[in-house]
Amino acid sequence: MIEAHEIQEILAQYKKHGWNLSRVLLSAPTKQKLSASPENLFGDVEIISSDTDAAWFSRASGKDRETWELRRLGGTPFALVEVFEAEDDEEIREETRQEMQTRMRK
């Protein structure tokens, strides 16, 4: 299970490269372990209950595109990436993000 200082290191690395923390997925055991500090770690970012510990990052990607990355927290570093076009509506984006979360669990 990942420690708070390890999460801070991951968040700092992504921030350094221009990524914005958008959402966090936390399992019940991790939430319990971080019970005193989730808001300190993640600020006002939405924390979603999940069976996987992962963080969603986003950033602009070229003209009229946005990249979203789902980064596993803990264990072997692993990430899934999707680039959305400006004309992609939010419903399609959310459906794609849900599919990525499903793939992350496998």
C-alpha positions in Angstrom: 0.0 0.0 0.0 1.3 3.4 -0.9 2.4 5.9 1.7 1.4 9.6 1.8 5.0 10.8 1.1 5.1 8.6 -2.0 1.8 10.1 -3.2 3.3 13.6 -2.6 6.3 12.7 -4.8 4.1 11.5 -7.6 1.9 14.6 -7.5 5.0 16.8 -7.4 6.5 15.1 -10.5 3.3 15.5 -12.5 3.0 19.2 -11.4 6.6 19.8 -12.5 5.7 18.7 -16.0 2.5 20.8 -16.3 -0.1 18.3 -15.3 -3.1 19.2 -13.1 -4.5 16.7 -10.6 -8.2 16.3 -11.7 -9.6 13.3 -9.7 -8.3 10.7 -7.3 -9.5 7.0 -7.0 -8.9 5.5 -3.5 -9.6 2.0 -2.2 -11.1 1.7 1.3 -7.9 0.5 2.9 -5.9 3.4 1.4 -8.6 5.9 2.4 -8.5 4.5 6.0 -4.7 4.7 6.0 -4.8 8.3 4.8 -7.8 9.2 6.9 -6.2 12.1 8.6 -4.8 13.6 5.4 -6.6 13.0 2.1 -7.6 16.7 1.8 -4.0 17.7 2.7 -2.6 15.5 -0.1 -5.2 16.2 -2.7 -6.7 19.6 -1.9 -10.2 20.1 -3.1 -9.9 17.5 -5.9 -12.8 15.0 -6.1 -11.9 11.7 -4.3 -13.8 8.7 -5.7 -14.2 5.4 -3.8 -12.7 2.6 -5.9 -11.1 -0.8 -5.7 -8.0 0.8 -7.4 -5.7 3.5 -6.1 -5.0 5.9 -9.0 -4.9 9.6 -9.9 -6.3 11.4 -12.9 -4.1 14.1 -14.4 -4.9 16.4 -17.3 -3.2 19.1 -19.3 -3.5 20.9 -22.6 -2.0 19.0 -25.5 -1.3 21.1 -28.6 -3.9 23.2 -30.2 -7.5 22.3 -29.2 -6.6 19.0 -27.5 -6.5 17.9 -23.9 -4.6 14.8 -22.5 -5.9 12.8 -19.6 -3.6 10.3 -17.8 -4.7 7.7 -15.2 -1.7 6.9 -13.1 -1.7 3.9 -10.7 -0.7 4.8 -7.2 1.4 2.2 -5.6 2.9 -1.0 -7.0 4.7 -0.9 -10.3 4.2 2.5 -12.0 1.6 2.2 -14.7 -0.4 4.8 -16.6 -3.1 4.9 -19.3 -3.3 8.0 -21.6 -6.1 9.4 -23.8 -6.1 12.6 -25.9 -9.4 14.3 -26.4 -10.2 16.7 -29.2 -11.9 20.0 -28.4 -15.1 18.9 -30.2 -15.4 15.7 -28.1 -18.4 16.3 -25.8 -18.2 15.6 -22.1 -20.4 12.5 -22.2 -17.9 10.8 -24.6 -14.9 11.9 -22.5 -16.5 10.5 -19.3 -17.3 7.2 -21.0 -13.7 6.9 -22.2 -12.4 7.7 -18.7 -14.7 5.1 -17.2 -13.3 2.5 -19.7 -9.8 3.5 -18.8 -10.6 2.9 -15.1 -11.9 -0.5 -16.0 -8.7 -1.3 -17.9 -6.6 -0.1 -15.0 -8.3 -2.7 -12.7 -7.3 -5.6 -14.9 
